[in-house]
């Protein structure tokens, strides 16, 4: 089996980011983003998605975390797309429901090649510690745009913003894991009647 891994370097006037990703990993993470809450969420993605993930990021946090969070999403999306290559033999679709105490979220994902994010989340409050919850949408929008993914994220219930966020990232990890899993019945075939994704 070809190694499904990638390394992405993203450098702008606002951020400097390096991401390494192995889709066939075991959930090993090494995170250095200067945004502790995002690191906590990315660890959920890696552990529940069984993805080895390294992220090193420096950004203009003196302004706010927007550029850094969005660009990390972009870089992870690019790495995921590179690691999948032509997307031959993958399940393509993934879905997961994840509860955490009172919170419950659903994530449905399609490696369609068509970047779309449907994000239906009502936040109980605007910040989790110092972290602005609006940035979670920006992270996933960046990922979708550069991974070529259709992603539907819905929180069905939740009164605690931390719990809501954690269910979203855990469900995303599990849906991603399902979608990138190789289907032995497909072999070397792209899972599309078009012949490409």
C-alpha positions as a printed Julia matrix, in Angstrom:
197×3 Matrix{Float64}:
   0.0    0.0     0.0
   1.27   3.46   -0.88
   1.93   5.7     2.1
  -0.94   8.15    2.45
   0.93  10.99    4.07
   1.81  14.58    3.24
   3.67  17.62    4.49
   2.48  21.17    3.81
   4.29  24.45    4.41
   2.16  27.58    4.34
   3.79  30.98    4.72
   1.96  34.3     4.41
   2.44  37.77    5.85
   0.1   36.66    8.65
   1.1   33.06    9.41
   3.83  30.45    9.14
   2.49  26.91    9.33
   3.9   23.41    8.85
   1.54  20.42    8.88
   2.43  16.75    8.53
  -0.34  14.21    8.31
  -0.54  10.42    7.96
  -4.02   9.1     7.22
  -3.0    5.55    8.21
  -1.61   6.52   11.58
  -2.61   5.67   15.13
  -3.59   9.07   16.51
  -0.14  10.39   17.41
  -0.13  14.18   17.73
   2.47  16.91   18.13
   0.91  20.35   18.3
   2.53  23.76   18.75
   0.06  26.48   17.74
   0.04  28.91   20.67
  -3.75  28.39   20.82
  -4.36  25.81   23.56
  -8.06  25.28   22.88
  -7.46  24.6    19.19
  -4.67  22.18   20.1
  -7.13  20.36   22.37
  -9.64  20.11   19.49
  -7.04  18.96   16.95
  -5.97  16.23   19.34
  -9.58  14.98   19.3
  -9.53  14.83   15.48
  -6.27  12.88   15.41
  -7.16  10.44   18.18
 -10.67   9.69   16.95
  -9.65   9.77   13.29
  -6.56   7.59   13.84
  -4.51  10.2    12.0
  -0.94  11.07   12.91
  -0.84  14.87   12.93
   1.87  17.43   13.53
   1.08  21.12   13.43
   3.55  23.93   14.04
   2.04  27.4    13.63
   3.03  30.97   14.28
   0.6   33.76   13.49
  -0.4   37.33   14.23
  -2.06  36.47   17.54
  -1.45  40.02   18.71
  -4.36  40.92   16.37
  -6.46  37.85   17.09
  -6.46  34.13   16.32
  -8.52  34.34   13.12
  -5.72  34.09   10.54
  -3.9   31.35   12.44
  -6.96  29.15   12.95
  -8.17  29.57    9.36
  -4.72  28.9     7.9
  -4.27  25.77   10.01
  -7.56  24.52    8.57
  -6.31  25.34    5.07
  -2.99  23.55    5.6
  -4.64  20.44    7.07
  -7.06  20.4     4.13
  -4.18  20.65    1.65
  -2.29  17.87    3.43
  -5.35  15.64    3.46
  -5.93  16.18   -0.27
  -2.28  15.48   -1.09
  -2.24  12.33    1.06
  -5.3   10.96   -0.75
  -3.96  11.67   -4.24
  -6.53  10.55   -6.84
  -8.74   9.19   -4.02
  -8.77   5.7    -5.48
 -10.34   2.98   -3.37
 -11.59   5.18   -0.52
 -15.01   4.84    1.06
 -15.49   8.53    0.13
 -18.37   9.12    2.56
 -18.22   9.23    6.34
 -20.65  10.1     9.08
 -20.64  10.16   12.85
 -22.83  11.14   15.76
 -20.89  11.99   18.93
 -22.35  12.85   22.35
 -20.61  14.51   25.26
 -22.87  14.7    28.29
 -25.8   16.94   27.21
 -24.31  17.83   23.79
 -24.82  15.86   20.59
 -23.44  16.63   17.13
 -23.66  14.99   13.71
 -21.01  15.27   10.99
 -21.46  13.96    7.44
 -18.56  14.19    5.0
 -18.06  13.5     1.29
 -14.73  13.7    -0.55
 -16.67  14.98   -3.54
 -14.13  17.42   -4.92
 -16.75  20.13   -4.37
 -15.93  22.31   -1.35
 -19.09  22.99    0.62
 -19.64  23.65    4.31
 -23.09  23.54    5.9
 -22.59  24.55    9.51
 -25.69  24.53   11.69
 -24.4   25.2    15.19
 -25.97  27.42   17.83
 -23.37  28.36   20.39
 -24.47  28.78   24.03
 -21.85  31.52   24.42
 -19.42  33.44   22.22
 -16.13  32.39   23.82
 -14.61  29.29   25.36
 -12.01  30.77   27.65
 -10.11  33.13   25.35
 -11.17  31.26   22.18
 -13.77  32.87   19.88
 -16.22  30.13   18.79
 -16.74  31.83   15.4
 -13.26  30.6    14.49
 -14.45  27.0    14.47
 -16.49  27.76   11.35
 -13.43  29.42    9.79
 -11.28  26.37   10.52
 -13.7   23.99    8.84
 -14.32  26.37    5.92
 -10.58  26.49    5.28
 -10.39  22.7     5.47
 -13.3   22.19    3.04
 -12.0   24.69    0.51
  -8.61  22.98    0.27
  -9.51  19.33    0.83
 -12.32  19.44   -1.74
 -14.85  18.16    0.75
 -18.59  18.54    1.22
 -19.08  18.79    4.98
 -22.34  19.02    6.94
 -22.01  19.78   10.64
 -25.03  19.97   12.9
 -25.28  20.3    16.65
 -28.54  18.67   17.65
 -28.4   19.87   21.24
 -25.99  21.28   23.77
 -25.9   23.78   26.64
 -22.13  23.84   27.24
 -20.05  25.48   24.49
 -16.96  23.4    25.26
 -19.01  20.22   24.99
 -20.55  21.38   21.7
 -17.13  22.12   20.2
 -15.69  18.83   21.35
 -18.56  16.83   19.85
 -18.01  18.6    16.5
 -14.28  17.87   16.35
 -14.63  14.28   17.59
 -17.42  13.57   15.09
 -15.35  15.18   12.34
 -12.42  12.89   13.2
 -14.6    9.79   13.1
 -16.34  10.81    9.85
 -12.97  11.59    8.26
 -11.61   8.21    9.36
 -14.57   6.43    7.77
 -14.36   8.4     4.51
 -10.63   7.83    3.91
 -10.75   4.14    4.8
  -9.84   1.93    1.85
 -12.57  -0.36    0.56
 -11.03  -3.68   -0.56
 -13.95  -4.26   -2.95
 -13.12  -1.02   -4.81
  -9.45  -1.81   -5.27
  -7.88   0.87   -7.46
 -11.17   2.43   -8.56
 -12.24   5.99   -7.84
 -15.64   5.89   -6.06
 -17.51   8.0    -8.63
 -19.42   7.3   -11.84
 -17.43  10.21  -13.33
 -14.18   8.33  -12.86
 -12.6   11.13  -10.84
 -13.23  13.21   -7.74
